[in-house]
Amino acid sequence: MKLDLNFPEFQKDLLALEKKEVLAVINTLKKLQKLSFEQLLKSPGLNLEKLKKLKTKDGIALYSIRITKKFRAVVTFQGDYIRFVSLHPNHDTAYSQ
């Protein structure tokens, strides 16, 4: 899986994190690079969830993915890419963008 980390909101969120949280994001990114989309869907640790009520301005589905037990990221998929949209150190905010 290819990673797209260029979304401005994601970059802002990433740069605002503490060192421990940045390391958790990096570890998850390394794991994702090794997975296919099918493997990601089956991975209980990453707990990919479609955000039913949320979409991008262009109508693209948004998903939540676990970074840690308390920390999630919002992503989209396009072709072989997983695009990181935002990070949510408070788990619940990922569901109410």
C-alpha positions as CSV (number, residue, x, y, z in Angstrom):
1,M,0.0,0.0,0.0
2,K,1.3,3.5,-0.9
3,L,1.0,6.3,1.7
4,D,0.0,9.9,0.9
5,L,1.0,12.1,3.8
6,N,0.6,15.4,1.9
7,F,-2.8,16.6,3.1
8,P,-2.2,20.0,5.0
9,E,-4.5,19.1,7.9
10,F,-2.7,15.8,8.5
11,Q,0.7,17.6,8.4
12,K,-0.5,20.2,10.9
13,D,-1.8,17.5,13.2
14,L,1.4,15.4,12.9
15,L,3.7,18.4,13.7
16,A,1.6,19.2,16.8
17,L,2.1,15.7,18.4
18,E,4.4,14.8,21.2
19,K,7.3,12.5,20.4
20,K,5.6,9.4,21.8
21,E,2.6,10.0,19.6
22,V,4.7,10.7,16.5
23,L,6.5,7.4,17.0
24,A,3.1,5.6,17.2
25,V,2.1,7.2,13.9
26,I,5.4,6.1,12.3
27,N,5.1,2.6,13.5
28,T,1.6,2.4,12.0
29,L,2.8,3.9,8.7
30,K,5.5,1.2,8.5
31,K,3.0,-1.5,9.2
32,L,0.6,-0.1,6.5
33,Q,3.3,0.0,3.8
34,K,3.7,-3.8,4.2
35,L,-0.1,-4.5,3.8
36,S,-2.4,-4.9,0.9
37,F,-5.8,-3.4,1.1
38,E,-7.3,-6.9,1.7
39,Q,-4.9,-7.4,4.6
40,L,-5.8,-4.1,6.0
41,L,-9.5,-5.0,6.0
42,K,-8.7,-8.2,8.0
43,S,-6.3,-6.6,10.5
44,P,-8.1,-6.4,13.9
45,G,-5.3,-4.3,15.3
46,L,-5.8,-1.4,12.9
47,N,-9.6,-1.6,13.2
48,L,-10.5,0.2,9.9
49,E,-14.0,1.7,10.2
50,K,-16.0,3.5,7.5
51,L,-17.3,6.8,8.8
52,K,-20.9,6.5,7.7
53,K,-22.0,10.1,8.1
54,L,-18.7,11.7,6.9
55,K,-17.3,12.2,3.4
56,T,-14.9,14.6,1.7
57,K,-16.1,17.7,-0.2
58,D,-15.9,15.5,-3.4
59,G,-18.1,12.8,-1.9
60,I,-15.2,10.3,-1.2
61,A,-15.8,8.0,1.8
62,L,-13.8,8.6,4.9
63,Y,-12.4,5.9,7.2
64,S,-11.0,5.8,10.7
65,I,-7.9,3.7,11.5
66,R,-6.4,2.9,14.8
67,I,-3.0,4.4,15.6
68,T,-3.1,3.4,19.3
69,K,-6.0,2.4,21.6
70,K,-6.8,6.1,22.2
71,F,-5.6,7.6,19.0
72,R,-7.0,7.4,15.5
73,A,-6.4,8.8,12.0
74,V,-8.9,9.7,9.3
75,V,-8.0,8.4,5.8
76,T,-9.4,8.0,2.3
77,F,-8.5,5.5,-0.4
78,Q,-7.7,6.2,-4.0
79,G,-6.2,3.5,-6.2
80,D,-3.2,2.0,-4.4
81,Y,-3.0,5.0,-2.1
82,I,-4.1,5.5,1.5
83,R,-4.4,9.2,2.1
84,F,-4.1,10.5,5.6
85,V,-6.5,13.4,6.2
86,S,-6.2,14.1,9.9
87,L,-5.0,12.7,13.2
88,H,-7.1,12.5,16.4
89,P,-5.2,12.0,19.7
90,N,-8.7,12.0,21.3
91,H,-10.2,8.9,19.8
92,D,-13.8,10.2,19.7
93,T,-13.0,13.3,17.6
94,A,-12.3,11.1,14.6
95,Y,-16.0,10.4,14.3
96,S,-17.2,14.0,14.4
97,Q,-15.0,16.0,12.0
